[in-house]
């Protein structure tokens, strides 16, 4: 099962690119850096789990 790369912060709506910085919990709730640190203090507001850096997904190079 692939990680769901949600396109926007669930708090402020900021656009998040697959290769940019974003934070997720174990349920894949997704937030931008400022919301993670300043608003939620590194804890998911939905489940209370830890928010950690989401892996980046670099677009495939054309063959």
KEKE-3310 file (N, C-alpha, C; in steps of 0.2 Angstrom, whole numbers, plus 5000, padded with zeros to 4 digits):
npx = (5004:5003:5010:4998:5000:4995:4989:4988:4990:4981:4976:4979:4978:4988:4997:5005:5019:5024:5038:5041:5043:5033:5022:5017:5005:5003:4991:4991:4987:4990:5001:5008:5025:5025:5012:5013:5023:5021:5007:5001:5011:5019:5011:4997:4982:4970:4972:4981:4993:5011:5018:5028:5041:5036:5040:5049:5043:5050:5048:5047:5060:5059:5060)
npy = (4994:5011:5026:5039:5054:5068:5083:5096:5106:5101:5110:5124:5124:5126:5123:5108:5100:5085:5083:5092:5099:5091:5085:5071:5059:5043:5039:5046:5059:5076:5089:5106:5113:5125:5124:5112:5114:5126:5128:5115:5109:5098:5087:5077:5084:5077:5063:5063:5057:5057:5069:5067:5070:5069:5057:5061:5062:5060:5065:5053:5051:5055:5042)
npz = (5000:4995:5002:5005:4997:5002:4996:5002:5017:5032:5041:5037:5024:5015:5000:4997:4990:4983:4984:4993:5010:5023:5036:5044:5053:5060:5054:5042:5042:5037:5038:5036:5039:5048:5054:5060:5070:5076:5079:5082:5089:5086:5088:5082:5079:5077:5081:5091:5089:5086:5075:5061:5049:5033:5020:5005:4988:4973:4957:4943:4931:4914:4902)
capx = (5000:5007:5008:4994:5003:4990:4992:4987:4989:4974:4975:4979:4976:4994:4999:5011:5021:5026:5045:5043:5042:5026:5023:5011:5005:5002:4985:4993:4985:4995:5002:5014:5029:5023:5006:5015:5027:5018:5000:5000:5017:5021:5006:4992:4976:4965:4973:4986:5000:5017:5019:5035:5043:5034:5045:5048:5042:5053:5045:5051:5063:5057:5065)
capy = (5000:5017:5032:5044:5060:5073:5089:5102:5105:5100:5115:5130:5123:5127:5118:5104:5096:5078:5083:5097:5097:5090:5081:5066:5055:5036:5039:5050:5066:5079:5096:5110:5114:5130:5122:5106:5116:5132:5127:5108:5107:5091:5081:5077:5086:5072:5057:5064:5054:5061:5071:5066:5072:5064:5055:5065:5058:5063:5063:5049:5055:5052:5038)
capz = (5000:4995:5006:5002:4997:5002:4992:5006:5025:5034:5045:5034:5017:5011:4995:4999:4984:4984:4985:4998:5017:5026:5042:5045:5059:5058:5050:5036:5043:5034:5039:5034:5045:5053:5058:5064:5075:5080:5080:5085:5094:5084:5089:5078:5082:5076:5084:5096:5088:5084:5068:5059:5042:5028:5015:4999:4982:4968:4951:4939:4925:4908:4899)
cpx = (5004:5005:5004:4997:4998:4993:4991:4987:4982:4972:4974:4977:4982:4996:5005:5013:5024:5034:5046:5042:5035:5027:5016:5011:5004:4996:4985:4989:4991:4995:5008:5019:5027:5017:5008:5019:5024:5011:4998:5005:5019:5017:5000:4985:4970:4966:4977:4992:5005:5017:5027:5035:5040:5039:5044:5047:5045:5050:5050:5054:5060:5062:5067)
cpy = (5006:5022:5037:5051:5066:5080:5096:5101:5105:5106:5122:5130:5125:5121:5114:5099:5090:5078:5088:5094:5097:5085:5077:5062:5048:5035:5043:5057:5070:5087:5100:5111:5119:5127:5116:5109:5121:5131:5120:5105:5099:5085:5082:5079:5081:5066:5057:5061:5059:5063:5071:5068:5067:5063:5059:5060:5062:5061:5059:5053:5051:5048:5040)
cpz = (5000:5000:5002:5003:4997:5000:4996:5014:5027:5039:5041:5027:5012:5006:4997:4993:4987:4986:4990:5005:5019:5031:5042:5051:5056:5054:5044:5036:5041:5036:5037:5040:5050:5057:5062:5071:5079:5083:5084:5089:5093:5086:5085:5081:5082:5080:5090:5095:5086:5077:5066:5052:5038:5023:5009:4993:4976:4961:4947:4933:4919:4905:4892)
residu = (UNK:UNK:UNK:UNK:UNK:UNK:UNK:UNK:UNK:UNK:UNK:UNK:UNK:UNK:UNK:UNK:UNK:UNK:UNK:UNK:UNK:UNK:UNK:UNK:UNK:UNK:UNK:UNK:UNK:UNK:UNK:UNK:UNK:UNK:UNK:UNK:UNK:UNK:UNK:UNK:UNK:UNK:UNK:UNK:UNK:UNK:UNK:UNK:UNK:UNK:UNK:UNK:UNK:UNK:UNK:UNK:UNK:UNK:UNK:UNK:UNK:UNK:UNK)
# end
